[in-house]
């Protein structure tokens, strides 16, 4: 059933669980654009890996796509050796102690029973949403009670799932390896932080996010193909061009909220790790490691050594 002007339905909890999974795990601003790619054969990746040091402490920054799946071959002997030595692993977000609480926050923030998508979209965009949702196996009427940013999240996850990818798959693999070796697992920020950033978008920014997402999912040469290819090869200029530059052109506010401001807030956590000794691994989306506000530049400005490691 297409979204029309009557019969709006409040999203079921299965829909919210899907959105919650994406917000909790898919945290680069390719988020609205970055869905998975179905490539023909597995290709070994050589993603970003950096060492940040102060003498007796080494922090290894690993840039990820936040997506796991059949053709994402990302682990190297170097990474496995570093992980085996590390005392702790840090993700972007603290693992939620009670997933039900995060789901309740998502329902409150992402739903809009009084003015949902059907009142926000012009005819052509509504038709595009119906077509894309149908192609992804979603019932468009189940999106009707969502705010635009939440609908964008759900569409991205559906596209990733359709192509055999899982949001957060790489992080879950790393967490499993770390816990098996006795390393602690923590987050640089609270689990709900990303949700709050999206929920705080101005109406025009949220609408633009959905429009960009729809256009990208409907494109014959979508942005995500360039991002994933660039990540696999460790091509920083290409990641920045396809991710940061295009994101800023679409929404400077979202770039600042999701990338620049968060990078600066995380610096205190890095300082805390540097007060001790030993080795630590920090897993972040690759867009946090490129561009003018990248973590390496901010940490170098605080006097730490910065070295890019080769994973090939």
Buried (B, 14 or more C-beta within 10 A) or exposed (E): EBBEEEEBBBBEEEBBEBBBBBBBBBBBBBBBBBBBBEBEEEBEBBBBBBBBBBEEBBBBBBBBBBBBBBBBEBBBEBBEEBBEBBBBBBBBBBEBEEBEEBBEBBBEBBBBEEEBBBEBBEEEBBEBBBBBBEEBEBBBBBBBBBBBBBBBBBBBBBBBBBBBBBBBBBBEBBBEBBEEEEBEBBBBBEBBBBBEBBBEBEEEBBBBBBBBBBBBBEEEEBBBBBBBBBBBBBBBEBBBBBBBBBBBEBBEBBBBBBBBEBBEEBBEBBEEBBEEEEBBBBBBBBBBBBBEBBBBEBBEEEEBEBEBBEBE
